[in-house]
Amino acid sequence: MTAIERSRTVAVVGTGTMGQGIAQVALVAGHPVRLYDAAPGRAQEAAGAVAARLDRLVEKGRLDRAEAEEARARLHPAKDLTELSDAALVVEAVVERLDVKQELFRALEETVADDCLLTTNTSSLSVTAIAGGLRLPGRFVGLHFFNPAPLLPLVEVVSGFATDETAATHAYETAAAWGKTPVRCADTPGFIVNRIARPFYAEAFAVYEEQGADPATIDAVLRECGGFRMGPFELTDLIGQDVNEAVTRSVWDAFFQSPKFVPSLAQRRLVESGRHGRKAGHGWYSYAEGSPRPVPHTAAPEEAPDAVTVVGALGPAEQLIPMMEEAGITVKRAAETGGPYIALPGDGQLVPADGATSVEYADVVYFDLALDYRGATRIALSVSEDTSEQALREATGLFQKLGKDVSVIGDLPGMIVARTVAMLIDLAADAVAKGVATPEDIDTAMRLGVNYPLGPVEWGRRLGQDWAFDLLRAMHERCPTGRYAPSLALYRRSYAASAGEEAAS
């Protein structure tokens, strides 16, 4: 089965931002489009808004004037569902209420032909449940666009429990023909992106709740050290705290309140206070006129040590060795095994984040994971009350010598970037093991859907088979709620690698 022919009609039901965006995508792809909304006059208004969007594309040189006029001629508002009877594809984008969607599709099934593909743009409801009362549930598919639909390339093609493979393929190939990048996934809470992205927000909020760092510092570390496009506090202010929390709670409830997806009490209080983000003028940050720009904690300048000794393999942080040498710091390799850590002149140890805390050891300064230590512009350090001032000064000066801003945070297992990335890797591995999606589709979805610098599966490969497993196991020992317990998928992968190493020896 191939993509729907361009001569066939696409119907869009629901004329909000997403409905208008999807209609524009189908129009530009060459289809006749019918817009329908249950509210009188809304479809006509939406058609005018879509036409105005086409005019703006012409003004920006992104669409030819003749093409825009042809697209406008193919756009028709509908006053009644019966006007959608010749549609080859219906995309629903109405309010996120199961009863409303179920009633709509029962009415549509009485209107369109049996070979019409029925799809929902839901981001949080079960595709299986929406299709549950249909006469022909096999033709029902989730077709989840991301906002703004004309600009963002990702489309999640979601197969419900009763979805026929031919219907899913039809939807997939149609999305591809429209210039989108579709990925396939099973009908699981949150699908791919909203399921796997939860730790990006949750771990940052947990660090804040544990008094580890303020929002501006956490955002800066995840951007400037972790390589993320935006920090979670600024991003949820942009999305809307009420919207982001609603998705989190939906996924948590759908997974029977699993500790892996537990919502944030701090965010709950923010929502209750009406501080919903940019649209409200205040969220984690204030957006009132004249409000100061949030400033992350940045340590004062310190002297770098002249020489250090590296004990053991630093793993992802091995990149620091040539960087220190290039900066004029003498680096020695210890003959003894152990570590990994960088021995500082004053007997302090600089240790890569491993899920433990500084208070457990004598004079240890932890440093966070970076996407790329050479490219990072900021590094987080973690110390306890027992860490000597000399060790902190030397560690701070070392990273400043490498050209990094330094943020000192509280003594938290997993720090900021490391715990976030480990949880993303864990949820991705779990999703693959449970047949939610392929590793390739998961990485594509996370890169395109939320602009992650790496897909979590690829991140796991780069960091090594045991990295996420070891860090989460250590965190689970210190926070035994189940939230950080490594998934069975990580257990299998880690022990399979260990067994292979033993057999090779």
C-alpha positions in Angstrom: 0.0 0.0 0.0 1.3 3.4 -0.9 0.6 7.0 0.2 -2.9 8.4 -0.3 -3.1 9.9 -3.8 -2.8 13.6 -4.0 -6.1 13.9 -5.8 -8.0 12.4 -2.8 -9.5 14.5 -0.1 -8.0 14.9 3.4 -10.5 15.9 6.1 -9.3 17.7 9.3 -11.7 17.7 12.2 -10.8 20.3 14.8 -9.6 23.8 13.8 -7.3 24.8 16.7 -3.6 25.4 16.2 -2.8 21.8 15.5 -5.8 21.3 13.1 -4.9 24.4 11.1 -1.2 23.3 10.9 -2.1 19.8 9.7 -4.5 21.2 7.1 -1.7 23.4 5.9 0.7 20.4 5.6 -1.9 18.4 3.6 -2.7 21.4 1.3 1.0 22.1 0.5 1.4 18.4 -0.3 -1.3 18.8 -3.0 -4.5 17.4 -1.4 -8.0 18.9 -1.4 -8.7 19.6 2.2 -11.9 20.0 4.1 -11.9 21.6 7.5 -14.7 20.8 10.0 -15.4 22.1 13.5 -18.5 21.5 15.7 -18.6 25.1 16.6 -20.6 27.1 14.1 -18.4 29.4 11.9 -15.1 28.1 13.3 -14.2 26.1 10.2 -14.7 29.2 8.0 -12.5 31.3 10.3 -9.8 28.5 10.3 -9.8 28.4 6.5 -9.1 32.1 6.5 -6.3 31.6 9.0 -4.7 28.8 6.9 -5.0 31.0 3.8 -3.2 33.8 5.6 -0.5 31.4 6.6 0.0 30.5 2.9 0.3 34.2 2.0 3.0 34.6 4.7 4.9 31.7 3.1 4.8 33.5 -0.2 6.0 36.7 1.3 9.0 34.8 2.9 9.8 33.2 -0.5 9.0 29.7 0.8 6.0 29.1 -1.5 5.3 30.1 -5.1 2.4 32.5 -5.5 0.7 30.2 -8.0 1.1 27.2 -5.7 -0.5 29.2 -2.9 -3.5 30.2 -5.0 -4.0 26.6 -6.1 -3.8 25.5 -2.5 -6.4 28.1 -1.4 -8.7 26.8 -4.1 -8.4 23.2 -2.7 -9.3 24.4 0.9 -13.0 24.0 1.8 -14.7 24.6 5.2 -17.4 22.1 6.0 -20.6 23.0 7.9 -21.6 19.3 8.5 -19.8 16.0 8.9 -21.7 14.6 5.9 -19.5 16.9 3.7 -16.5 14.7 4.6 -18.1 11.6 3.0 -15.6 11.4 0.1 -12.5 11.8 2.3 -9.7 9.2 1.9 -8.1 10.3 5.2 -9.5 11.9 8.3 -7.2 13.5 10.8 -8.9 14.4 14.2 -7.5 17.2 16.3 -10.2 18.0 18.8 -10.1 18.4 22.6 -8.2 15.7 24.5 -11.2 14.0 25.9 -11.8 10.3 25.3 -15.6 10.5 25.3 -15.6 13.4 22.8 -13.2 11.6 20.4 -15.1 8.3 20.6 -18.4 9.9 19.8 -16.8 11.8 16.9 -15.4 8.7 15.3 -18.6 6.7 15.7 -20.3 9.5 13.7 -17.5 9.6 11.2 -17.8 5.9 10.6 -21.4 6.3 9.5 -20.3 9.1 7.1 -17.1 8.0 5.3 -16.4 5.0 3.1 -15.1 1.8 4.7 -11.7 2.3 3.0 -11.2 5.7 4.5 -8.3 5.9 6.9 -9.3 7.3 10.3 -6.5 8.9 12.4 -6.2 10.8 15.7 -3.6 13.4 16.5 -3.9 12.7 20.3 -0.8 13.1 22.3 -1.9 11.6 25.6 -4.9 9.3 25.1 -4.9 5.6 24.1 -5.4 5.0 20.4 -6.8 1.6 21.3 -9.4 3.1 23.6 -10.5 5.8 21.1 -11.0 3.0 18.5 -12.7 0.6 21.0 -16.3 1.2 19.9 -15.7 1.3 16.1 -17.1 -1.2 13.7 -13.8 -1.3 11.8 -11.1 -0.5 14.4 -8.4 -2.0 12.1 -8.3 1.2 10.0 -7.8 3.4 13.0 -4.2 4.8 13.5 -2.6 7.4 15.7 -1.0 10.2 13.6 0.7 12.4 16.1 2.1 15.6 14.7 4.3 18.0 16.7 3.5 21.7 17.1 4.0 23.7 14.9 3.0 21.0 12.5 4.1 22.8 9.3 7.6 23.2 10.7 8.5 20.2 12.8 9.3 17.1 10.8 8.4 14.3 13.2 5.2 12.3 13.1 4.5 9.4 15.4 2.5 6.7 13.6 0.8 4.8 16.5 -0.7 1.3 16.1 -3.5 0.5 18.5 -4.2 -3.0 19.7 -6.6 -3.6 16.7 -4.8 -1.5 14.0 -4.2 -3.4 10.8 -0.6 -3.4 9.6 -1.8 -2.1 6.2 -3.5 0.9 7.8 -0.3 1.8 9.8 1.8 1.5 6.6 -0.7 3.6 4.7 -0.5 6.3 7.4 3.3 6.1 7.5 3.8 6.4 3.8 1.3 9.3 3.6 3.2 11.2 6.2 6.5 10.6 4.4 4.9 11.8 1.1 4.0 15.0 2.9 7.7 15.6 3.6 7.5 14.5 7.2 9.8 12.0 9.0 7.4 9.3 10.4 8.3 6.8 13.1 6.3 3.8 14.1 5.4 2.9 17.6 3.0 0.8 19.6 0.1 2.3 21.6 1.9 3.0 24.9 1.4 5.9 27.3 3.1 8.9 25.9 4.0 7.0 22.7 7.8 7.6 22.1 8.6 11.2 22.8 6.3 12.0 25.7 7.2 8.7 27.4 11.0 8.8 27.1 11.3 12.6 27.6 9.9 12.6 31.2 13.3 12.3 33.0 14.5 15.5 31.2 12.0 17.4 33.3 11.7 15.2 36.3 15.4 14.9 37.2 15.9 18.7 36.9 12.9 19.3 39.2 14.2 16.6 41.6 17.6 18.4 41.8 15.7 21.6 42.6 13.5 20.0 45.2 16.5 18.5 46.8 18.1 22.0 47.1 20.9 20.9 44.8 20.8 24.0 42.5 18.5 26.8 41.4 16.6 26.7 38.1 18.9 29.0 36.2 22.0 26.9 37.2 20.3 23.6 36.3 19.2 25.0 32.9 22.7 26.3 32.2 24.4 23.0 33.1 22.0 21.0 30.8 22.5 23.5 28.0 26.2 24.3 28.2 27.5 20.9 29.5 24.8 18.4 28.4 24.3 19.9 25.0 20.5 20.3 25.2 18.9 23.1 23.2 17.0 24.5 26.2 16.9 23.7 29.9 13.9 22.1 31.4 12.8 25.1 33.4 12.8 27.5 30.5 11.3 24.9 28.2 8.4 24.1 30.5 7.8 27.8 30.9 7.5 28.0 27.1 5.3 24.9 26.8 3.1 25.9 29.8 3.5 24.5 33.3 -0.1 23.3 33.3 0.3 21.6 29.9 3.6 19.9 30.8 2.4 18.7 34.2 -0.8 17.4 32.7 1.2 15.2 30.3 3.4 14.0 33.1 0.4 13.1 35.3 -1.3 11.4 32.3 1.8 9.2 31.7 2.2 8.5 35.4 -1.4 7.4 35.8 -1.3 5.4 32.6 1.6 3.4 34.0 -0.3 2.8 37.2 1.6 5.5 39.1 5.0 3.9 38.5 7.8 5.6 40.4 9.7 6.0 37.1 7.2 8.7 36.1 6.3 10.3 39.4 5.3 14.0 39.0 7.1 16.9 40.7 5.5 18.5 43.8 7.3 21.7 43.1 5.7 21.9 39.6 2.3 21.1 41.2 2.6 24.1 43.5 3.6 26.2 40.5 0.5 25.2 38.6 -1.7 25.7 41.6 -0.4 29.2 42.0 -1.3 30.1 38.5 2.3 30.5 37.4 1.9 28.7 34.1 4.9 30.1 32.4 5.4 32.7 29.6 1.7 32.9 28.8 0.9 33.9 32.4 3.9 36.2 32.8 5.5 34.0 35.4 6.5 30.4 35.8 9.9 29.2 37.1 11.0 32.6 35.9 9.4 36.0 35.7 8.5 37.5 32.3 7.3 40.8 33.5 8.8 43.8 31.8 12.1 44.8 33.3 12.6 41.4 35.1 16.2 40.5 35.4 17.6 37.7 33.2 18.1 34.5 35.2 21.8 34.1 36.1 23.4 30.7 36.8 25.8 30.2 39.7 29.3 30.6 38.4 32.4 30.1 40.6 35.0 32.9 41.1 38.4 32.4 39.4 40.8 30.0 41.0 44.4 28.9 40.3 44.7 25.7 38.4 47.1 22.9 39.6 50.4 22.6 37.8 50.2 18.8 37.7 47.6 16.0 38.4 47.7 12.2 38.4 45.0 10.1 36.6 44.1 6.9 38.3 42.2 4.3 36.3 40.3 4.8 33.1 38.1 8.0 33.1 35.6 6.5 30.6 33.6 9.3 28.9 35.9 11.8 30.6 39.2 10.5 29.0 38.9 13.4 26.7 40.0 15.6 29.5 43.5 14.2 29.5 44.7 15.7 26.2 42.8 18.9 27.1 44.7 19.3 30.4 48.0 18.6 28.6 47.2 21.2 26.0 46.4 23.7 28.7 49.9 23.2 30.2 48.9 20.9 33.1 51.3 18.0 33.6 49.3 14.7 33.6 50.8 11.5 35.1 49.2 8.1 34.8 49.2 6.1 38.1 50.7 2.6 37.9 48.2 1.2 40.4 44.7 0.1 39.5 41.6 1.7 41.0 39.7 4.9 40.5 38.7 6.3 38.2 39.7 9.8 39.5 42.0 12.6 39.0 44.3 13.0 42.0 44.8 16.7 42.9 48.0 18.1 44.5 46.3 18.7 47.9 45.2 15.0 48.1 41.7 15.7 46.9 40.1 13.5 44.2 38.2 14.7 41.2 35.8 11.9 40.3 33.4 11.5 37.3 29.7 11.4 38.4 28.9 7.8 39.3 25.7 7.8 41.3 27.4 8.1 44.7 27.8 11.2 46.8 30.8 13.2 48.0 29.9 12.9 51.7 30.7 9.1 51.5 34.4 9.7 50.8 37.3 11.8 52.1 37.9 14.9 50.1 36.1 14.0 46.9 34.8 16.5 44.3 32.5 15.0 41.7 32.2 16.5 38.2 29.3 16.0 35.8 29.0 14.2 32.5 29.3 16.3 29.4 28.1 15.6 25.9 31.5 16.7 24.7 34.1 17.9 27.3 36.0 19.8 24.6 32.9 21.6 23.4 31.3 22.2 26.7 31.4 25.7 28.1 30.3 24.9 31.7 31.0 22.1 34.1 29.1 21.3 37.4 31.0 20.3 40.5 29.5 18.6 43.5 30.9 18.7 47.0 29.8 17.9 50.5 30.3 19.9 53.7 33.4 17.8 54.5 35.2 18.5 51.2 38.2 20.7 51.8 38.3 24.2 50.4 41.6 23.4 48.8 40.2 20.4 46.8 37.3 22.6 45.5 39.6 25.4 44.6 41.9 23.1 42.7 39.1 21.4 40.9 37.5 24.7 40.0 40.8 26.1 38.8 41.5 23.0 36.7 38.2 23.3 34.7 38.6 27.1 34.4 42.0 26.5 32.9 40.3 24.4 30.3 38.1 27.4 29.4 34.9 26.3 31.3 32.6 28.2 33.6 32.1 26.2 36.8 28.9 25.8 38.7 29.1 24.3 42.2 26.0 22.4 43.2 24.8 20.3 46.2 26.0 16.8 47.0 23.5 14.9 44.9 23.9 11.3 43.5 24.2 11.5 39.7 24.5 15.3 39.7 22.5 16.9 36.8 23.5 15.8 33.3 24.6 12.3 34.3 21.4 11.3 36.1 19.3 12.8 33.3 21.1 11.0 30.5 21.1 7.7 32.5 17.4 7.8 33.0 16.8 8.6 29.3 19.0 5.7 28.3 17.1 3.4 30.7 13.6 4.4 29.5 14.7 4.0 25.9 16.2 0.5 26.5 13.0 -0.4 28.3 10.9 0.8 25.4 12.9 -1.2 22.9 12.7 -4.3 25.0 9.0 -4.0 25.2 8.4 -3.5 21.5 7.3 0.1 21.7 9.6 1.1 18.8 12.9 0.2 17.2 16.1 1.8 18.5 16.4 3.8 15.2 12.9 5.2 15.5 13.4 6.1 19.2 16.6 8.0 18.4 15.0 9.7 15.4 11.9 10.7 17.5 14.0 12.2 20.4 16.3 14.1 18.1 13.5 15.6 15.9 10.7 15.7 18.4 12.5 17.4 21.3 15.8 18.4 19.7 18.1 16.2 21.9 21.7 16.4 20.8 21.8 12.6 20.6 19.2 9.9 20.6 19.3 8.0 24.0 20.1 4.7 22.3 23.1 6.2 20.6 24.1 8.0 23.8 24.1 4.6 25.6 26.3 3.1 23.0 28.8 5.9 23.2 28.9 5.8 27.0 29.4 2.0 27.1 27.3 -1.0 27.9 27.5 -0.6 31.7 27.6 3.1 32.2 23.9 3.8 32.7 23.3 0.5 34.6 26.1 1.2 37.1 25.1 4.8 37.7 21.4 4.0 38.2 22.2 1.0 40.4 24.3 3.3 42.6 21.5 5.9 42.7 18.9 3.2 43.5 21.0 2.1 46.6 20.9 5.7 47.8 17.3 6.5 46.8 15.5 3.1 47.0 12.1 4.2 45.8 12.2 2.2 42.6 12.6 5.4 40.5 16.2 4.7 39.7 16.1 0.9 39.7 17.7 -0.1 36.3 15.2 -1.7 33.9 15.4 -5.4 33.1 16.7 -4.4 29.7 19.7 -2.7 31.2 20.3 -5.7 33.5 20.3 -8.0 30.6 22.6 -5.9 28.5 25.1 -5.4 31.4 25.2 -9.0 32.4 25.4 -10.2 28.8 28.4 -8.0 28.3 30.0 -9.2 31.5 29.4 -12.8 30.5 31.0 -12.2 27.2 34.1 -10.7 28.8 34.4 -13.6 31.1 34.1 -16.1 28.2 36.7 -14.2 26.2 39.2 -14.4 29.1 
